[in-house]
Amino acid sequence: MEKAVLYARVSSKDQESEGSSVPAQLKFLHEYAKQNKLIVKKEFIDIETAKKAGRLQFGKMLSFLKEDKSIKHILVEKTDRLLRNIPDYGLIDGIIEYHGISVHLAKESVL
């Protein structure tokens, strides 16, 4: 079975109560991983906007992926949980291209 990391994000504490809570995202992503026979190695969670670059856990996730070459998948609920700015897109694109990692937008598609 291949390994994956999970990434969940909400913009604010207010968004936690609007149906996109971190626990709801993580539950959905763990179920997705199980259905797709993926082992979850680590979870990364940000509670901040993605409109600007520099999210703490997003950066830690990218560093973790560069270090642990055994991980081949990033699982995230949907695009706007992962990316909302051009600099972060460039960082993710580099990870995908140079480390052979797939991004699963679990409610949308696989990149």
N, C-alpha and C positions, 0 to 999 in steps of 0.2 A: 504494500500500500504506500502511496506517495504522501508526502508531508505538506502541510499548509499552515499559514497563519491567518488569523481573523482580524479584520479591522472594522471597528464600529465607531460612529461619530454622531454627536448631536451638536447643534450650534450653541445651545444654552440650556440651563437647567429647566427653563420654561418648556422647551421642546420635549423634554423627558416625559411630560404628561400628555403630549399630543399624539400618541400612538407610535412614535418612532423611537421609543426609549432604547437605551443601550441594552438592558436585559432582553427586550423583545428582539432586537437585532441579533444578539448573541445566540439566543435560543434558535432563531430561524437559521443562522449560519451553522450552528452545530448540527442541526438536522440535515442541512444541505450537505455538510461534510460526510455525515454518516451514509446518506443516500448515494454519494459519489465515491465512497470507499477511500476517503482522505483522512489522514491522521492530523489532528490539530496540535501543532507544536507550541503555539503561543498566541495570546490575544493582545491586541493593542487598541486602546480606547482613548479618544479625544473628546473633550467637552469644550469645543470652541469652533468658531467659524472657519470655513475652508476658503473664504473669499480672498484671503491673503496667505502667502507662503509662511512657513515657519511653525506649523503645528508640532508640538513636542513628541507625542507618541507616533505620529506619522514619520518623523525623522528617525526615531528609534527603530521603527519597523524596517525602514530602508537599510539602516546600518546592520540590523540583525540579519536581513536577507543577504547582504554582501558577505557577512561572516559565515553563515551556515548555508553552504552550497547544497545541502540535501533537501532544502525546501523548494518546491517547484510551483506552489500555488498561493495566491492571495485571495481570500474570500471576503467579499464585501456585499452588503445588501443591494446597493445600486450606485450608479455613477456619482450622484451628488453627495453620497456619504464619503467618497474617496477623493474626488477632484472637483474643484471649482475655480482654479486659477492656473494660468499658463506655466509658471515655474514648477509647480508640483507635477503637472503633466509631463514636463521634460524629465523630471527625476524618475517617475514611474516608467516612462518609455525607455529610459536607459536600463533600468532593472530588467524589464521584459526582454529587451534586445540582448543585453550582455550576459545575463544570468539564466536565460531560458525559462523565465517564470511566467505562468499564466495568471491572468486576473479574471476571477469569476465574479461577475456582477450578477449575483444569484437570482435576482428578480428580473434580470434583463438578458444577459448572454455571457459568453466566455471570450476573452480577448487573448 
